[in-house]
Amino acid sequence: MGHIKDLARQGKDKALSRTLEILGRQAVSRYGTLCDITLDSLHRKIEIEVLLKGESCPVRISINRFDIVFEGDQASVVFRDIAVSREWMKTLAEDILKDRPLKIPRKYAKLIDKIV
């Protein structure tokens, strides 16, 4: 039964990764191009690769732990552990994002609650 559950989770993660890719492209379009995004819901990890405008090598962002938090019908994502391939960006990400709730649009909150 564990194998079937793993396959179902992997399929769910791929579908969510594609959704995150669409949303992520919009979010980073002013700064660069989203190259890749992968979600691992079991380990609560997200891997992101972005090619920033003016840069020749992509930046790798690893969110090594995240939580989805609900308050009423409002959902937020909270990043707990962030690593970035550029040291100054890691510091910036920790200052701006770490342990701070980022609201998820209501239209996605119910879906996320059921899937994650």
Secondary structure, 3 states (H helix, E strand, C coil): CHHHHHHHHHHHHHHHHHHHHHHHHHHHCCCEEEEEEEEECCCCEEEEEEEECCCCCCEEEEEEEEEEEEECCEEEEEEEEEEECCHHHHHHHHHHCECCCEEECHHHHHHHHHHC
